[in-house]
Amino acid sequence: MIAGLSKATTLYLAPVLTLTAIVLSLLAYLAPTLVLKDSVALLTVTPSTALVQNASHAVDGPSVWLGTLGSCSRLKKGAHVNCTIATLSPIYDLSVLPSSSPRLLLSAPTQATPVFIGLALACSGLFFITFTLISFRHKMGEKMTSMLDNPVIQRLSAWIGFFGFMIGITSFLILRMWFGKAADDFNNSIALQGTQGPQLIANVGNAFTMVWVAYAFLGVPVIISLSKLNVKATK
C-alpha cells in the first residue's frame, strides 16, 4: 500500500502540484497590472477610518493595488480601474491618493527582484516539463525512455527545480519584507496625523498567500527529485 501510494504521488500528484504552483506564482507575479486588477496585489491601500478615529464606519475613497510589475488604482468604489504599463522597473501611479497621504513610502522594489522572480518561474516551468517527462518515461518509446533514464538528465532536472524554488521563495520573502515595512510606515504616518489624516489604510496583499501556497506545493516534487538523487548516490 505504501509503495502504491508513493508511486501515485510521484506519477500523478507531484506534476499536478507543480503546475498549480506555477499558475499561482505566475498570477501573483502578473497581478494586478495584467490580471486580477482589483483582486490580487502585494500591497493594497483602501479607504478606512481605523487609523484616524476610534469609531469605525463605512467610508468610500481611493484604492490602490501595488504589484511586482506595476499598480492599479481607482478614485472610489465602482469607478473605473486604471493600471500602469507592466514593466520590470515600475513607477507606481499614486495620483488618486490625497496630497496628505505619505505617497513616498510606497515605492517599487529594485529591478533585480522582478527579474529574479521571472527567472525562478522559468526554472519552475522547465522543471515541470522535465519532471513530468521523467515520471512518465516508462510510457514513452524506447529511445525516449533510454534518454530520460540518463542520470545526468535526472540530476539536471532536480537542480533546476531546486534553484527555481530557492530563487523564487527568496525573492518573494524580500518583497514581503519590503512591502510589510512600507505598509507599517504608511499607516504610522497616517496615525501620527490624528483625525486630520487621510482615511486610508495599507495592508499586505493576498498575493503573498498565493505565493506561500504555491511554494508549499512546489516543495513536494522538488523534494522527490532530490531524494531520488540521494538514493542513487548512496547505493
N, C-alpha and C positions, 0 to 999 in steps of 0.2 A: 504493500500500500504506500509506504513512504517513497519507494523508488518510483512508483507511478505518479505520485503527487509531485515529486521533484522533476520528473520528465515533463509533466504537463505545465509546470511553472516555467520551465526553460523554453519549451516549444511554443506555448500559446500566450501565457500571461505576461511574460517578460517583454516580448515585442509590442504587445498592446500597451503596457505601461510606458514603454519608451516613446511610442507615438503620442500617447496622451501627454507625456511630459513635454515633448517638443511643441505640441499645439498650445499648451498652457503658457509655456515660456515665450513663445512667439507672440501670443496675444498680449501678454504683459509688456513685451518689448515694443510692439507697434502701437499700443493704446497710449493716449487717446487720439492722436492725430490721424491715424489711418483706419482704426477700427474702434468700436465701442466708445464713441466720443464722450458721452456723458455718463458712462457706466463704470469704466475701469481707469485707474490712474495710480501713479506712485504717490502723489500728494494732492489733496483737494482743499480748496478754500471755499467755504459755503457760508450763507447767512446764518447768524446765531447771536443771541444776546447773552450767552453763557459767560462771556468774559467781561461784559460791561455793566451788568447788574445782577442782583440776586435772583429775582423772579424772572423766569424764562417764559417766553411766549412765542408764538409763530411769527416769523419775520421773513420778508422777501427781500431779495437783493442780488448782487452779482455773485457768480460762481466761476471758479477756475479749476481746471484739471491739468495737472502737470505730469509729463511722462518723459521717457528717455529721449525721444526724438522731437519733442515739441509740446505745445499746450493747446487747450481749447478753453473757450470762455463764453459766457452769456450774461446779459445785463440783469435778467430776472427770470424767474420760473416761467416756462412756456415760451421764452424768447428763442430766437434762432441761435444755434451754437456755432461759433466761428473758431476755426483751428488754424494754427500756423503751418507752414510747409514743413514736412518731416525732413530733418537733417541731423547729421551726427554732431553738430555743434549748434544746438538750438538756442534761440533767444526768446524767452517766454513773453507772450503778449499779456500784460497785466493792466492794460489800459482801462478795463471795466472796473477795476478796484478804485475806491475813493482815494483822494490825494493824501488823506491822513493815515492810510494803511502803510505798513513798512514793506514796500514792494522790493526794496533792495535785498531783503533777506531771502527772497525766493529766486535764487539763481540756479542755472543749469549746471550739472557736473561737467568735468573736463571731457574733452572729446574722446579721450582714451577709453573711458568706461563704456560708452555705446559700441565702440569698435571691438572691445574685448567680448562684450555680450554677443555681438554678431558672430565673432569667431567661435565662441562657445556653441552657439546654435548650429553653425556649420559643422562643427565636430560632432555634435549630437545627432544631426541628420545623417552624416556619413556612418556614424556608429550604428544607428538604427538599421541602415541598409546592410552593412556587413554582418551585424549580429543576427539579423533575420535570415540572411543567406546561409550563414554558418549553422544556425539552428535547424534549418530545413534542407541541409545539403544532401541528406540521405534520400530525399525525394527528387533529386535532380539527376541529370545524366552522369555517367561515369567520369567524364572529363571534368565537369564542374565539381563533382564530389571530391575527386582527387586534388584539385586545386585548393578547395576550401579546407581540406584536411591538412594542408600545409601549416605547420606550427607558426611559421613566420606571419601568415595571413591572420591567424587567430590572435597572435601576440599583438600585431599591429592594430587590430580591431579593438582589443581590450584597452590598449594605451590611448587610442583616440577617444574612446568613451570616458576614460579616467580624466584625461586633460580637459575634455569638454565639460565634464562635471565640475572639476575644481575651478576652472576659469570662470564658468558661469556663476556658480554659487558665491565665489569670492567677489565678483563684480556686483552682484545683487546685494551682498552684505555691505559693500561700500556705499551703494546707493541708499540702502536702508539707514545707515548712519548719517549720510548726507541730508536726506530729506527729514529724518527724525529730528536732527538738530535744527533744520530750517523751520519745521513746524513749531518746535518749542520756542525758538527765538521770536517767531512771528506772533505767537499767542502771548508771550510775556510782554512784548512791546505794546500790544493792544491793551492788555490788562493794566499796564502802567498808566495808560491814558484815562483810566477811570470811565465814568459814564459818558465822557465826551468821545471815547474811542469808537471806531467803526464797528458795526455789528457783524463781525466776521469771526470765523474760527478756522484754523488749519488742522488737518488731520492726515496722518499717513494713510495712503490709499489701499484699496483692496487688491491691487496688482501684486503686492508682496505676498498676500495669502495664496494667490495662484502660483507664484514662484516657489514658495516653500512646499506646496503640494507637488508641484512638477518635479522638484529635485528629490523629494522623498520617493516618488515613483521611479525616477531615473536611477536612483541608487541601487535598485534591485537588479537590473540587468548588468550594471557596471560591476557589482559585487560578484555576480555569477561568472562574468568573463574573467575577472581577476582570480577567482577561486579555481577556475579551470587551469589557469597558468600555474598556480601554486601546486595543484595536484600533480601536474605533469613535471614540474621542476623537482619535486621530491621523490619521484619514482626511482 
